Amino acid sequence: MQYDIERRRRENLRRKRRRARQIRRRVCFIGVICIIALVGAIAGVAQSNKRATDLDKHCARVETGAVLIVTSDNQKNAPLLQIAETSDEAAAAVPHAPVFVCLPVPISEEEQHIIFNICTDNGVAFSFIMAIIGEESEFEREARSATGDSGYMQINDCNAAAMAERGFVDMYDTAQNVGAGVSILCDLFDTYGDDEVHRVLMAYNMGTSNAAELWAQGIETSAYSREVVEREAEYSRYMDEYLKGK
């Protein structure tokens, strides 16, 4: 695995972008809570003054149990007000924080929790990172390849200097190794786009130059990228079923 170190010059900008996205999510969540509280107060005042018959159609729906919710316009990223007819619709519309589910893999729950927190902080799916760890090292924290790849996410020695500048020094420490891997993946997603999962995985696994040669030949996936995607889907199903059974 290789890594284009020249992109470090754009690192500050990308971090600001990720921070801005996190702030927007938090503002949206706070906005939902404020709107729900405001609607409850308005409904209470309307009921106490017996003015339900004078309210317009939307206010009447709020009085009978509808809840105002905030959604996002994907094209403009602008918050939109909608009316949920049931409490289930309102609950589904409110963004929820990721929930930790310990996967049945040979990594302790404590270490999985460390990985989960890194994923949450960087906006990356826990199941996705666990799938990469499974493919890269088969969940062996001290794995070392003949080509100089180390740890859970098999960080190559050629990236040591760049990772050290980001604070990731010990590639056999769970937090530092996974932190380095997630950092590289975030860079790749910023470069290729959030929807280009196979390109990101190919670049992570074989390096950007080698991956670009395959793309030029019309090869958009690899055995590695397909296996990671399949494993991620398996882990996601397990987590969904676990949460439904609680």
N, C-alpha and C positions, 0 to 999 in steps of 0.2 A: 504493500500500500504506500502510495506517495501522496504528497500534499503540496499544493502550489503555495509557497510561502509568500509570494508577491501579494496575495490578497490581504495580508496583514495590514497593509496601508488603508484598507477600507474597513478595518475591524471596528473602529470607533463609530463610524456611521451605522454599521449594521447593529451594533449594540444599542445605539440610540433608537433605531427602528424597533428592535425587539422590546425595549423599555416602553416606547410609545404604545405598542400594541397591548402590552400588559396594563398600562394605565387606562387605555380605552376600555378594556374589558372590565376593569374595576369600576370605572365611572359608570359604565352601562349597568352593572349590577347594583350599585348604590342608587342609580336613578330609578331602577325597578322598585326597590324597597320604598323610596320616597313617594313614588307615584301611588303604590298600593296603600301606603299610610294616608296619603292625601285623599284618595278615593273613599277610604273608610270613614274619614272625618266628614267628608261632604255628604256621604250617604246617611251618617248619623244625624247631622244637622237637618237634612231634608226630612227624615222620618220624624224627628222630634217636632218640627214645625208643620207637619201634615201637608206638605206641599208637593207630594208625589204626583198628583194629577196635573200640576203646572209645569213639570219638567219635560224637556224634550225627549225624543226617543232614546238617545244614548244614555241620558241620565237615568231614565226609567229602567233601562237594562242594568245599569250599575246598582240601583236600589234593590233589584231582585236577585242579586248575587253575582252578576258579571264582574270581572276584574280587568282593569286596564293593565296592559302589558307593554313592554318595550321590545321591539325586534330591530334587526339591522337590515338596511337596504344594501345588498351585496354590491350594487353598482356605485352607490354614492357614500356608503358607510355612514348613512344618516339614520339616527334613531327614529323609529316610527311608532306611533300609538295605535294599538289595536285593542279589540275587546274580546276577551276570552269568555265563552258561554258557561264553562264549567271550571271547577277548581282543578280538575286534572289537566285541562288545557293550560291554565295559568301556571301550574307547577312545571309542566313540560317546557313552557316558554322561558322560565327563569333559568339563567345559566348556573350550573352546579360545578362546584370544585371537584377535581378528580378524586376518586375514592380508591384507596390502596387495597389491592387483593393480592395475597401471597400466591405466586404461581407454583405448581408442582414440579419444580426443577431443582437440581442439586446446588442451590445457593440458599444460605440461611435466610430466615425471615428478616433478621436485622440488616443484612447486606442488601436484600431486596428493597427494604425501606429506604436505605441510603440512595439506591438507584432511582427509586420512585421520586424522592424529593428533588434530585437533580433534574429529572425529566419535567416535573411540575414547574420548577423554577425557570426552565428554558422553553416551556411550551411544546415539549415533544412527548409523544405517546409512550407510556411505560412499556406497553406490549411490543412496540416497535423496537425499542432499545434492547429489551430482553431477547427478542428474536435475533437481533444482530449479534449479541453476546453468544447466543447458542450456536450460531453459524461460525463465528470467528474462533471461539475458544472452547466450545462445548462446556461452558460454565466453569472453566478452570482458571482461578484467579492468578495463578503463577505460570500460566502457559507461556511458552517461549518457542517461536518458530525458528527454522534454520535461516530465514531471510531477515531476522532481526525485529520480529513483531512481538510485543509483550502484553501480558495481562488479559483481562476479560475482553476488551475490545481490540486487542492486537494492534497497539499503537507502534508504528515503525520507528526505528532509531533515527531515521532521517528527519523526523518531525520533533526530535527532542528539544532543540534550541527554541523552536517556535512555541512549543507547549510550555517550556520553562518560563518564557516571558509572560504566559498567561497564568502562571502559578501552579502548573501541573508538572511535578518533578518525579514523583515515585510512581512508576507505571505498574507496580504490584500492589499499590494501595487502591482499594475499591473506589473511593470517592474521587481520587485524582485521575485514575485510569478512565473511569466512565465520564468524568467531567471533561477530560481531553477529547474523548471520542464524540461526545455530544457537541462540544464546541466545533469540531471539524464538520460534523453533520449540519449544524446550523449554518456554517459558512457555505456549504454546498447547496443547501436549500435556498439560501439567499441568492446564490449564483444562478441556479437552474429553475427555481420556482417551487412552491409548495406542492404542486401537482405532479412534479417529475420525480416520483419516488424511485423508479427503476434507474434513471440517470444518476441520481444521488447515490444510490447503493453501488452502482457500477464504478463510479468515480471513487467512492470510499474504499472499495475492495481492490481495484487494480490501478488507481491513480487516474488523474484527469486526462493525461496525454493518451494513455492506452485506451481509455474509454472512448475518447473522441475519435480514435481510429476506427473503432467498431461502429460508432454512430455514423461516420462518413460512409460506411459500407451498408447502411440501412439496418444495422443490428441494434435494436433499442432495449433489449433485455439480455440477461445472462442467467446461467444456471444459479449462480449465487443470488442475484436479485430476486429471482422467482422463488427460491427456497426461503429467503427472508420474508417475502410477502406472504407466502403460505403459512409459515410458522407464526407470523404476527396475527393472521386471521384466526389461527387455532387458539392462540392465547387470548385474543379478544373474545371469542366465543366462550371460553372457559370463565373469564371474568364476568361476562354478562349473565351466564347461567348461575354463577355463584351469587351474584347480587340479587337475582330474581328469587333465589331460594332462601334468602335471608328473611 
